[in-house]
Amino acid sequence: MLDQYKDQIEKALDTIRPFLEEDGGNVRIVGLSQDMVLQLELLGTCSSCPMSTMTFKAGVEEAIKKAIPEIVSVEAVNVEVA
């Protein structure tokens, strides 16, 4: 399933990566479930940033869903809860 969408996902992520990298973070694709839920790993400072949940929903998920409407949700697999 992921193979079919990987290039599109990477292109969508590339639109927001500069902003993540500016703050010392990034994201990596972990997987795509059968029910079209994309799992991403937050890397660098993103994995421990208290604002990462907001950034993730407002930035990352929005960019992905706009580029690939078939994806119904995006989840971070390693977000630390404060």
C-alpha positions as CSV (number, residue, x, y, z in Angstrom):
1,M,0.0,0.0,0.0
2,L,2.8,2.5,1.0
3,D,4.6,1.9,-2.3
4,Q,1.7,3.2,-4.3
5,Y,1.7,6.6,-2.4
6,K,5.3,7.0,-1.2
7,D,6.4,9.5,-3.8
8,Q,3.4,11.6,-3.3
9,I,3.8,11.5,0.5
10,E,7.5,12.5,0.2
11,K,6.7,15.4,-2.1
12,A,4.1,16.6,0.4
13,L,6.5,16.3,3.2
14,D,9.2,18.2,1.2
15,T,6.9,21.2,1.2
16,I,7.1,21.4,5.0
17,R,10.5,19.9,5.7
18,P,12.3,23.3,5.5
19,F,10.2,24.6,8.4
20,L,10.9,21.5,10.5
21,E,14.6,21.5,9.7
22,E,14.8,25.2,10.6
23,D,14.0,24.2,14.2
24,G,16.2,21.1,14.1
25,G,13.5,18.5,13.3
26,N,12.2,16.3,10.5
27,V,9.8,13.4,9.9
28,R,10.2,9.9,8.5
29,I,7.6,7.7,7.0
30,V,6.9,4.6,9.1
31,G,4.0,3.1,7.3
32,L,0.5,3.3,5.7
33,S,-2.3,1.2,7.1
34,Q,-5.0,-0.5,5.0
35,D,-7.5,2.0,6.3
36,M,-5.3,4.9,4.9
37,V,-3.7,6.1,8.2
38,L,-0.2,7.3,7.6
39,Q,2.3,6.8,10.5
40,L,5.2,9.1,10.7
41,E,8.1,9.3,13.1
42,L,9.1,12.7,14.4
43,L,12.9,13.2,14.3
44,G,15.3,15.5,16.1
45,T,13.8,18.3,18.2
46,C,10.4,17.5,16.8
47,S,10.2,14.4,18.9
48,S,10.4,16.3,22.2
49,C,9.0,19.7,21.3
50,P,6.0,20.7,23.4
51,M,4.5,22.3,20.3
52,S,5.0,19.2,18.1
53,T,1.4,18.1,18.4
54,M,0.1,21.5,17.1
55,T,2.8,21.6,14.4
56,F,2.0,18.1,13.4
57,K,-1.8,18.6,13.0
58,A,-1.7,22.1,11.5
59,G,1.3,21.6,9.3
60,V,2.3,18.0,8.5
61,E,-1.2,16.4,8.5
62,E,-2.7,19.3,6.6
63,A,0.0,19.1,3.9
64,I,-0.4,15.4,3.5
65,K,-4.2,15.4,3.3
66,K,-4.2,18.3,0.9
67,A,-1.8,16.5,-1.5
68,I,-3.3,13.0,-1.0
69,P,-7.0,13.2,-0.1
70,E,-7.2,9.4,0.2
71,I,-5.2,9.5,3.4
72,V,-7.8,9.9,6.2
73,S,-5.4,10.6,9.1
74,V,-1.8,11.1,10.0
75,E,-0.3,9.8,13.3
76,A,3.0,10.5,14.9
77,V,4.3,7.2,16.4
78,N,6.7,8.8,18.9
79,V,5.2,11.9,20.3
80,E,6.2,12.4,23.9
81,V,3.2,13.5,26.1
82,A,4.1,16.1,28.7
